[in-house]
């Protein structure tokens, strides 16, 4: 019975995070990104630029839904059904909210007024929405699906995908902008604010989401079996190295345990070790990357 309750609570939590990330992302698009007329990355940017050209928000929703459907199919085939299900529920939340949210003017989007504030807050809020989805083992769709696929295969962030997607959507959007306005100064202004949006959004995601950044933990303990028990309870599939030695000051037998973890896993390991009885100390350092055999739980 307790296991069923825990499973139900896990599903409830995952559903709440899906809803929360969808709400945040939809609010960012509706009230900050669209009014500021910046161009998002990937197919979202193409859909958004097209909607600007035809002055139709509903056209964005239609194109967004079409593009995301194709990417969701790719996700189910290449990544896994849990990730894909959470992603599609997030996307559906975004679509519904974009259709029903009331029109509210948050700030004046003109360059001489508050366009920069709209861009900055839009990038930060959208970035937080992405992070919430990532932490919930889902995504907000678009190029994030492709990025997750390659990041899981290569075990490192693949920033080139987002950059490539951003370049394509930005060039497309700027061409439509020029065709519509015939004013190179307006195009240049849009480019500047779009670049700000892309970099602030990427910085927000990279600062908070740390799955593909790694640390090496060294734990010096007189009770290594307890340390190993903690590691196996948290990371049962993870290997570690055990080194015997003698304390330089006490001349007592000590054991060093070395393990590589993602920075997403790091806080839980440290908290668990801190609750352990006995003399110990640990230190950790960030590492640039890993090669060879390294097992960790993949996104499914």
N, C-alpha and C positions, 0 to 999 in steps of 0.2 A: 504493500500500500504506500509506504513512504516514497518508493521509487517512482510510482505512478504520479504521486503529487509533485515530486521534483521534476519529472518529465513534463507535466502540465505547466508548471511554473516556467520552465525553460522555453516552452513553446510560446507562452504568454509574453515573456520578456522579449523573445525574438520578434514577435508580432508588433509589440509596442515600439521597438527600435526601428522596424521597417516603416511604421506609420510616422514616427518622429522624424526620421531622415527624409521621408517623402515630403512632409510638411515644410521642413526647413528649406529643402531644395526648391520647392514650388514657390515659397515666399520670396526666395532670392531671385528667381527668374521673373516673377510677376511684378514685384515692387521695386526692384533695384536694377536688374540687368536689362529688361525690356525698356524701361524709361530712359536709361542711359545710352541706349542704342549701341552698346558694345557687342562684339562678335564672340560667342563662346567657341570652344574647341570642338573639333570633330563634326559629326553629323548634326549635333545640336546647333552648332554655329551655322551650318549650311541652311538648316530649317529656319533659324532665327533671322539670318540675312535675307532669305527669301520673303519672310513675313514682313520685314521692314520695307522691302521694295514694294510689296503689294498692300502695305498698311493693314495687315490682317493678323491679329493674334491667333485666331482660330486656325489659320493656315499653318502657323507654327505647330500647334497641337497636332494637327493632322499629319504633317511631315514628320514630326517627332515620333509619333506612334508608329508610322511606317518604318522608319529607320531602326527604331528600337526592336521592332518585331524581328527584323533580319538578324540583329545582333543577339537577341535572346535565343534564337534557333542555334546560332553558332555556340553560344554559352552552354546550352543543354548537351550539345554534341561533344564539345571539347573540354569543358570544365567539370560540370557535375550538376545534379538536379537540385541539391540543397542551395548552393550559391545562386543558381538560375531562378529558382522559385522565389527566393528573397528579393532578387533583383527585379523580377517581373512584378511582384507586389509593390515594390517601391515605385517603379515606373507607372503603374496603374494609379497609385496614390497621387503622384505628380500630375498625371493627365487630368484626373477628376478635379483636383484642386485648381488647376489652371483654368478649367471651365467654369467653376462655381465661385471662386474667390471674387469679392467685390472690387471694383476699381477705386483705389485709394492713392492719392498723390502723396508720396512720402517726402519728396524734395523736388526742387526745380532742376530739370536735367540740362539746362543750357550751360555751356562751358563757362560763362562768366558767373554762374550761380553755384549750384551744388552738384554738378555732374561728377566731380572727383569723389565726393562723399558717397554717391550712389554706386560708383564703380568699386570703391574700396570695401564698403559694407556688403555689396553683392558678392564680391570675390571671397570675402571671409565667411559669410553665411553659407554660400554654396560649398566652400571648402569643408566647413564643419559638417554639412549634410553628407558629403562624400565620405568623410572620416567615420561618421556614425555608421554608415552602411558597411564600410570596410571592416570595422571592429565587430560588426554583427555577421561577418562572413557573407556579405552581399555586396551590392554596388548600386549606384544610381544610373547605371547603364552607359551607353555610348562607348568612347574609347577606353573607359575603365575596364570594360569586359576584356578587350584585347590585351590591355596592359596586365591584368591579373593572369591571363593565360600564359603570357611570356614570362612574367615575373615568377610564377610558380615553376616553370620549366627551368629557368636560368638561376633561380633563387636570389634574385637581386632586382631592385627597381629598374624599370625600363622607361626612362624618361624620354627617349627618342620617339616613342610612339605618340606620346602626348604632344611633343613639339611638332612632329610631322603632321598630326591631325590639326593642330592649331594653325600651322602655316597654310594648309589647304583651305580650311574654313575662312581664315582671315583674308587670303587673296581673293577668294570667291566673294566674300562680303564687301571688300573694298571696290571690286569691279562693279558690283551692283550699286554701291553707294555713289560711285562716279557717274554711272549711267543715269541715275536718278537725279543727282544734284548738278552735275557738270561743273563742280567746284572742287579744285584740288585741295584747297585749304580745309574743307569739310572732311575730305577723305583722310588727310594727314591727321586731323584732330581725332577722328575715329580710330585710326591706327594707334596713336599714342595711348588713348584710353583703353583700347583692347589689349595692348601689351601690358599695361599696368594690371588689368584684370587677370590676365593669364599668369603673370608672375606672382601676384599676391595670392591667388587661389592655389597655385602649386606650392608656395611657401607654407601656407596654412596646412595643407595636407601632409607635406613632408615633415613638418614640425611635430604634428600630433601622432601620425600613423607611422609606427616603427617596425612593422613586421619584417621588412627586408633589410634591416640594419642589425648588425650582430655585435655581441660582446663576449669576451672570454672571462669567466669567473674563476678565480683561484680561492679555494676554501682551505684554510689551515686549521685542523681540528685534532683533538685527542680522542674524539669519538667518531671515527669515519663511517662506521656502520649506520649511525643515525643520520649522517649527512646523505649517504647513499640511499637510505630508505626514503628520505624527503624527495630527493631527485627523481627516484623511480615512481613515486606517487604522483608527481606533477608532470614529469616527462618520461613516461614508461618506455618510449621507443628511442630515447636519446642515449648515445654512448658517452662515456667520460673516461678520464685518465686518472689513475691512482698512483701517487708517488710517495714512497716512505722516506723519512728523513729524521734528523735529530735537531732539536731546538738549539740554536747557538747560545742562548743565555741560560736556559734551564737544563740543557743536555738531556731532555726527555724525548722519548720517541714521539714523533708527530707524523701526520699524514696530510699530504697535499692532494686535493681533488680538483681537477681542472675540467671544466665543461664549457662548451660553446652554446650560447642561447641567443634567441632573437631579443631585441630590446623591448619587444612586446611581452616576452616571457620573464624578463629580468626582474621587475618589481615583485612578482609573486615568489620567485626563488629567494630573494633577499628577505622578504617578510617571513617566510617559513624558516629560514636559517636563524633569523633573529630570535625566534621563539624557542630555539633549541637550547637545552641546558648544557653546561660545561664550557670550558675555555675554547675559544675559536676566534679567528678573525678572517675576513674575506676582503678581497679587492677585485675590481673588474675594470676592464679597459675595452674600448671600442676597437673593432678590427674592420679592415676595409672590405674583406670578402672571403669566401671559402671555396675550395675546390675539392673534388673527390667525394668520398662517401660521407654524407651527412644526412641523417634521417630526421625529418620533422613532420608534424601533422599538416597535410596539405588541405587547401580549400576544396571542398567537394560540392 
